[in-house]
């Protein structure tokens, strides 16, 4: 489904409160809050099922879970317009689901099937749906930072009011490409929000090992752009920060940097033995879990009852069971199609070593699951 | 038809396409007031302004990443990387972003990007005298073009800008002042030279010389010498595009001449000629009357001193020697 400009307002009108409902902060409506709660649960349950499927070797390669960080994607994408452009890093399931991508197509992509969001060509780290202006998970750390700047320039050039949201981790700030991208965005006053998810670890490196400063926003301030921190475990704190940042960008004031202080509850990837951090630390952060926290908020403000929240959990659980069943049944991509999409304007197969060679050895056997020896 | 330089042919193609299509924008280091390191973009800033001719920081990876983003946002970027040596800093964006997106996202969008860059030498020392076309040509998802004449430079650049895929367009510093006939102002559709089509620039019977860029001119010179001094008739093929390679044209020629000399300027080991050689022996081994000969750069970093540079750079004399080894 292609989203059309103006389908959502940046500043939704406040609806009349029902009797007994407390006033909601940040101009939020009960419907928005319910939507955000459902998305938080969707991401959590999607990934728990993905982890299970990975253990059964139904998903190969690398699987990086976003569990614990859900509030960042959900808060940010709900504060933005559906037509705003998003680019993300490889821990990308949360952005896809918060942008409304079909969990079935997302799961099928992880399973490497033809019905996957990218027809099984990208996998977990490379989800994308351009019709929803979700321009991908990017798996070379920081590489999508100048790409986001370029998209923002294209919006500015075409006098569009769409802005760009570019998500990356604290680890990316040590890479030169981060600095090249921020430098350009500030130099050309581009409408882009840089969202740094500071989860305290660049894979297995602690913040102290990878950065001379513990606050990533300091690095952005060097490029003269406004930079704020928000609580990445609190969907409302993220929503608030991104709403302000989006207003700044959309009104032509240039880039904005938001550092979301967050934490991943699971290892870097499924292969991570987590030798670099203490179990007590993980436990401490688990008490800040964004899902019960926002659930409590919803109950407290009369948005929904505890029973209704439980019902959402059940509905989402069924949705994800359906997604797994769908992915399981989805056909494998045709081996004969392996060279499809290398080019948008295909080249003569006689004039290239690749497709010609591939054509000679088209396999037709059912791919067998392999236990991954993946380290990253 | 006008006789213009290779430099003016590139500039003319950029200018005409910018006039024709508002989406075309340029970006690069010192391409505005300075006019570009090789003066290719000189004057374009005055005509099109800083929104369409963008002066960038010295940040090659950032430039290419930024250009990829503008392409995804609906523009048609032509990014200049001052020399191919500096393109190494942008390899990640070229290989992992530009070349991959259309495939890895299942055909959802393409990256209509042109990267213009320059090979060449001239006492520039080891870090500024290299050529890496073979590296780019090995990447599925890229198209790689190396024109040898002003007419080809214009026609291929127009095709590259209109192509929906990323194209690496490698010019040669020693060709910028060469001149040739160019048809300017032709109608769109009539003015392109298609990517992926080689050209037989000299017909011959005895041996096929395959070259591109500066080495094509060396091959033509060698063909003259061999005709005059040895009575050997050389067919000379300008590949023009290194990915995709027009193998049918090469193979058809080899089936008539039965002998091949491959002329390139990159290092012999792992150089583009090695790949050509492999495909030729695979496709027409039985047609060959002798081993495929290669003229390539010796596997030595380019030295600064004129005395040493002379020893390393492939020349038409080396092409002549290679043909004589066969006969």
Interface residues (C-beta under 8 A of the other chain):
Chain A: X85 X116 X117 X118 X119 X120 X121 X122 X126 X128 X129 X130 X131 X135 X136 X138 X140 X143 X144 X145 X146 X147 X148 X149 X150 X151 X152 X153 X154 X155 X157 X158 X176 X177 X180 X181 X183 X184 X187 X340 X341 X342 X343 X344 X345 X347 X348 X350 X351 X352 X353 X354
Chain B: X25 X51 X56 X57 X59 X61 X62 X63 X64 X65 X66 X67 X68 X69 X70 X71 X72 X73 X74 X75 X77 X92 X93 X96 X97 X101 X102 X103 X104 X105 X106 X107 X108 X109 X110 X112 X140 X141 X143 X163 X164 X165 X196 X243 X244 X245 X246 X247 X248 X275 X279
